[in-house]
Amino acid sequence: MSVVAVSISADHVFSKTNKSSITLIAGLGVEGDCHAGLTVQHRSRLKIKPPPPNLRQVHLIQSELFGQVQDKMNHEDGSVLPGQLGENITTLGIDLLGLSEGTLLRFVAGEDDVGSDDVAAIRIMGLRNPCPQIEKFRKGLQEQCIVRDDERKIVARKAGVMGVAEAAGVVKPGMRILVERPESFKPLGCV
């Protein structure tokens, strides 16, 4: 389980720019990213009064989704690259969608960091709802991030997870991800 890419955007644009590293600020999110803050920063939710707590400080997507999407869309515009869906952290080898609410992800560079509380950490809060911006980015992509039943009702979402920065620190591609599950499992809902 590792980090493939890290990305930020200071502006409210859909895709984020890949960086060599990002810095988590505990309780706020990714330093320099437009979604950092104590209260919600996503444009669609800025009108809510009073502003709710920001449970969407950090967006993570499993890189395995990119291959699934490309296979299903089956055309040259089907490829998706890290950062293009607005995520801050692109992962490999971890079933983000199967995690429990409250799961803690710790990002470690080497064996010396394993077991240390002095590393960047994100607490998973819920699923990202595949929004219409995904469809604007690439026609047909939003539907690839949704699972529907026979009656066309949404039964699962695959556009990644949202979390809050639990502990400050740097996150870089190649870092290992350690998963600390809560005592009891609580399925992820949309946040």
N, C-alpha and C positions, 0 to 999 in steps of 0.2 A: 504494500500500500504506500503510494508515494504521490508527490506533487509533480505534475507534468509542466504546468505553466502558471504564472501569476500575472494579473492584469489590473489596471486601474483606469479611471477616467475622472478628471476634475469636473467635467461638464456632463449634463444630463443628455448623453447620446446613448444609443442602444449598445453598440459594441465598445469594448474596452481595449486599451493598448497593452500588449505584452511588455513586461518589465523583467529585469534580472532579479528583482526582489520587491516585496511589499512589506510594509511595517504595520502590524496590528497595534492599535491603541485600545487598551482595556476599557470596555464600556462604551466605546465610540465606533469602532470599526477600522477600516483601512485608511491610514494616513493619506490625505490628498485625494481620496475618492469622494465623488459627489453624494454617495449614500451614507457616509459617516455621520454620526450624530446620535444624541440621546433619544430624540424623537424621530418618528418616521420621516424619511427624506424622499421616498418614491413619489413622483409627481401625481400619480393617480390617487394618492392618499393624503396629500398635503392639505386638502380642504377639510379634513376631519377635525372638528373642534370639540374638546381640547385635543391637541395632537397626541396620538397614542405612542407608547414606547416603541423604539426602533428595534424590532425583532428581525430586521432585514439588513443588518449592518454589513454582512459578508455573504456573498453568493458563491456556492460551490457546485460544480457540475462534474460528473464522471465522464472521462474522455471516451469511454466505451459507447456512449450515446452517439458520438459523431459517426462512428462506423455503422451503427444501426440505421441512422438517418440516411447516410449516403447509399446504403444498400436498398432501402425502401424507395427513395426518391429516384434513384437510377437514372440520373442525368448529370451533365457536367457541372451544373450549379448546385448539386447535392452535397458537396463537401462543406463541412463546417470546421473551422479552426479554433483553437483555444482563444478565449476572449470575445469571440464574435457574438455569443449569445448573452453577453453582459456579465459573465461570471468573473469573480476576482481570483478564484482558485480552481484550476482544472486538475482532477485527480485520476489515478490509475489504480485498479485493483481493489477498490473499496465500494461496496454496495451502499452508496449514500442514501438511496431511496428506501432501503430496508432498515435504516437506523431508527432507534427510538428517539422521541423527543427528549431532550436533555442529555443526549450523548455528548461527551467531550472529546474533541479531536486535538491531540498535541502534535506539534510539528518539530521533529528532531533532526539535527544534522549528522550526528554520529552517536556511537555507543555511549560516550560520556554524557549525552543529554538524556538517555533513557532513564526514566525514574525521577528526573529532575522536574520540579515545579516551576523552574525558571526558563520556560520555553513558551513560544507563542501557542495560544490555545483558543479554540472556537467551540462554543456550545451550540449544538444544533437545535433550532426552534421549530422548523416546519418545512413544508414543501414550497417551492416556487410554483405559482400558478402560471401555466403557459399563456402568456398574454398576447393580445393582437399585435404587439410590436414584433413578435417572432414571425408572424405572417408577413408583416411589412418588410422585414429583413429578407425573407426568402419565401416566395409563394409555395404553399403546401407544407411548410415546416412546422407550423403550429400544430397541425393535426398529427404529425409524426411524434409530437411530444405529449400526446394524450392517448390513453387506452379507453375504448368504449365497449359497452356490452352490446348485446343483440338489439336492444332498444335505443341505442345511440347515447345512452347516459354515460357520463364520464365516471370511470371506476378507478383510474390511476393517472398520475401525472409523472412525467419523466424529465422535466426541465431543471432538475437539480434541487438543492436544498438551501435554506437560508439559516444564518446563525448570527450570534453575537460574539464579539471579541471578549473572551473571558480573561485572557492574560496577554500582556504586551509582548512583542517580539517580532523578529524578522522571519518571513516565509519565502523560500526560494525553490525553484525547480530542482528536483532530485532529492528533496528532504523526505524522510519517512514520516508516515502518519500513524500515530498510536491511537487506538480507539479505547475509550473508557466508557463502558455502557452503564446506565443507571440500574439500580436494583430491580426495578420493575419496568417492563416494556410498555411504552405508550406510542401507538402508531402516529406517524406524522400527518398533520393536517395542513392545509394551506395557511400561510401567514401573509 
